[in-house]
Amino acid sequence: MNVTENRPWGNYTILLDDNDCKVKTIIIKSGESPSYQYHFKRKENWIIVQGCGKLILNDTERDIKAGDHIFVDKLEKHKIINTGQEDLKFIEIQTGEYFGEDDIVRLEDKYGRK
């Protein structure tokens, strides 16, 4: 059974939650973005499947689009912003030792989350 969680920026659906990885489909609404954050215990691989946006990785910005692949290592600061008119959709594959939401260290969040 897939579990979908709604967030102020869009939603994510957990496709696989295993001991050695977690896989999500993430949808970011137009003009929105999750927090600028990093993780202590996991790495993330993202495959952009729909839309376009901007990636901020360790304070460096670049444009992204469908077909792009992004690797985020442990402790790397990251944020993805939907700059397009349609939903930005990507597959996130987490690997590491722990995949809980409490491994998110937010550096900046426009929704006031800590």
Secondary structure, DSSP 4 states (H G I P E B T S, - for coil): --EEEEETTEEEEEEEE-SSEEEEEEEE-TT----EEE-SSEEEEEEEEE-EEEEEETTEEEEEETT-EEEE-TT--EEEEE-SSSPEEEEEEEEES---GGG-EEEE-TT---
